[in-house]
Amino acid sequence: MPLSTHVLDLARGCPAAGVDITLFKIDGDARSKLASGQTDGDGRVAAPFGGNLAEGIYEIVFSAGTYYAQQDMECFFDDVPVRFRIEDAAARYHVPLLLSPWGYSTYRGS
């Protein structure tokens, strides 16, 4: 199952380049790190991020505070965790993040 992500900086009106991202597998109370990366100039981390993922629960953590500190902007959020479930290991999953210093939104993209 391929996983990709994309971060857009709504405050600056551009892709969020240089956001550190970490992918975890969740198993009960345990959290195992699978992969880490950084968004490119288009705000993307290429698929397959984390390799081929099986069915289960995962979490992507976006380092928003570090990103906005590099932009010399104040940010309310330090890390933005997005937890999601993979139910079809053959399907493609895209988890975008729309980010600002004071809020964020996410959805299952295509």
PLY file of the C-alpha trace (Angstrom):
ply
format ascii 1.0
element vertex 110
property float x
property float y
property float z
element edge 109
property int vertex1
property int vertex2
end_header
0.00 0.00 0.00
1.54 3.30 -1.02
1.30 6.28 1.35
2.00 9.88 0.38
1.55 13.24 2.08
1.51 16.91 1.14
1.71 20.00 3.38
0.40 23.40 2.33
1.18 26.54 4.34
-2.10 28.48 4.38
-0.58 31.44 6.22
2.03 32.03 3.54
-0.01 30.73 0.59
2.56 28.20 -0.63
3.74 24.60 -0.24
5.40 23.99 3.12
8.96 22.96 2.23
11.19 21.62 4.98
8.55 20.16 7.33
9.94 17.19 9.28
7.53 14.25 9.21
7.63 10.97 11.12
5.47 7.90 10.46
4.56 5.50 13.27
2.73 2.17 13.42
0.29 2.02 16.33
-0.28 -1.29 18.12
-2.38 -0.83 21.24
-0.41 1.52 23.49
2.84 0.92 21.57
4.09 3.25 18.85
6.89 2.10 16.51
8.74 4.50 14.23
8.65 3.33 10.60
10.03 6.26 8.61
10.94 9.91 8.71
11.44 12.49 6.03
11.13 16.13 5.11
8.84 17.82 2.63
10.40 18.94 -0.63
9.97 22.28 -2.43
6.45 21.26 -3.44
5.53 20.39 0.18
5.47 16.65 -0.59
7.04 13.50 0.73
7.03 11.03 -2.13
5.18 7.73 -2.02
5.69 5.14 -0.86
6.44 6.88 2.43
7.25 4.11 4.92
7.29 1.36 2.29
4.43 -1.06 1.79
2.12 -0.77 4.77
-0.21 -3.49 6.02
-3.70 -3.00 7.38
-3.69 -1.31 10.77
-3.45 2.01 12.57
-0.76 4.56 11.77
0.19 8.07 12.82
2.01 10.79 10.92
3.53 13.54 13.09
4.18 16.87 11.35
6.72 19.15 13.10
4.80 22.42 12.69
6.58 24.35 15.44
10.02 23.74 13.97
8.80 24.65 10.48
7.28 27.99 11.59
10.32 28.80 13.76
12.41 28.53 10.57
10.03 31.06 8.99
10.44 33.39 12.01
6.74 32.98 12.77
5.06 32.22 16.07
3.11 28.94 16.13
0.59 27.57 18.61
1.22 23.94 17.60
4.49 22.12 18.17
3.66 18.76 16.60
0.53 17.86 14.63
-0.29 14.14 14.95
-2.68 12.63 12.39
-3.83 9.11 13.24
-5.53 7.04 10.55
-6.54 3.49 9.71
-5.53 1.45 6.67
-8.28 -1.03 5.88
-7.25 -2.04 2.36
-3.54 -2.73 2.02
-3.85 -2.64 -1.79
-5.35 0.88 -1.88
-3.45 4.14 -2.24
-3.55 6.50 0.75
-2.78 10.22 0.65
-2.80 12.26 3.88
-2.51 16.01 3.16
-2.16 18.70 5.84
-3.35 22.28 5.46
-1.33 24.19 8.03
-1.27 27.62 9.62
0.33 28.82 12.87
-3.09 28.81 14.57
-4.88 25.84 13.04
-4.78 22.90 10.68
-7.01 20.63 8.66
-6.54 17.23 7.10
-8.53 14.73 5.05
-8.07 11.56 3.06
-6.84 12.75 -0.30
-6.71 10.96 -3.59
0 1
1 2
2 3
3 4
4 5
5 6
6 7
7 8
8 9
9 10
10 11
11 12
12 13
13 14
14 15
15 16
16 17
17 18
18 19
19 20
20 21
21 22
22 23
23 24
24 25
25 26
26 27
27 28
28 29
29 30
30 31
31 32
32 33
33 34
34 35
35 36
36 37
37 38
38 39
39 40
40 41
41 42
42 43
43 44
44 45
45 46
46 47
47 48
48 49
49 50
50 51
51 52
52 53
53 54
54 55
55 56
56 57
57 58
58 59
59 60
60 61
61 62
62 63
63 64
64 65
65 66
66 67
67 68
68 69
69 70
70 71
71 72
72 73
73 74
74 75
75 76
76 77
77 78
78 79
79 80
80 81
81 82
82 83
83 84
84 85
85 86
86 87
87 88
88 89
89 90
90 91
91 92
92 93
93 94
94 95
95 96
96 97
97 98
98 99
99 100
100 101
101 102
102 103
103 104
104 105
105 106
106 107
107 108
108 109
